[in-house]
């Protein structure tokens, strides 16, 4: 049995993060023969080809948002992603605000991934972040000799909480682009955010909040102060214990802010922390060496004008 260091990585794609990036990074003049824009499809396929070529994974999962605004998070903090709701559909389902030219491309992405044989998985009532968190937890639970290193590909800082050097879990952050991924490991978390672990990042994020997700944080406590408090007290529970005991390490102002935000702090961890136990079924995440359905792949490639991008993916898959 190969030792852990010999194992090729498991790549977990935050797929929506990547296809949104592709949509805004590739001109919408990139179109199918019938004139339908396919810039997000082509851009995502080119990203996958590059990732497979550069990182040589043995396993890969395109993680999917089955629910972009889960009820359990909204019940805890109603403002969670509320600014992204485009409309409420019949039956009460909420539609996310997505560019008109992107929405029709998402089903095409799903079809092409299926024809290629690349695993794509979501979980009812959970976000892709939770799928990723669950798959990371499963990998960490394997015996060390059977565990693959895990690279999470995302443009979402929320997933920094999964970083774990001991389990060889890191985030490849797309802020600078897929050709220049920022490797986020524990050293990077210390350097950039002054936190010592992925869990410490999550605790800091609870305090800091995130306006892009509708999370208010603790008013008056920014990122630097939040990181300093986590460093001083070890974790969020330690900070709250210090608040409640009147610990002298908290300034009067800090304690007052933490007291005023007590209701938020009681529920925010449920929203910020990714689920390690989402209902993700068993899946075959082995990276295919050849397309699963060649005939269907040819049909899709022809219909949507994807020849160059699909060829790059297939070439990456078949290269030893």
Secondary structure as UniProt FT lines:
FT   HELIX           4..6
FT   STRAND          10..14
FT   HELIX           15..25
FT   TURN            28..29
FT   TURN            33..34
FT   HELIX           39..55
FT   STRAND          59..63
FT   HELIX           71..76
FT   TURN            78..81
FT   HELIX           82..84
FT   STRAND          85..88
FT   TURN            90..91
FT   STRAND          94..96
FT   HELIX           100..116
FT   STRAND          119..121
FT   TURN            124..125
FT   HELIX           128..140
FT   HELIX           144..146
FT   STRAND          150..154
FT   HELIX           157..162
FT   TURN            165..168
FT   STRAND          169..173
FT   TURN            175..176
FT   TURN            178..179
FT   STRAND          182..184
FT   HELIX           186..193
FT   HELIX           198..208
FT   HELIX           211..213
FT   TURN            219..220
FT   HELIX           223..233
FT   HELIX           236..245
FT   TURN            248..249
FT   HELIX           252..260
FT   HELIX           262..272
FT   HELIX           294..304
FT   HELIX           307..318
//
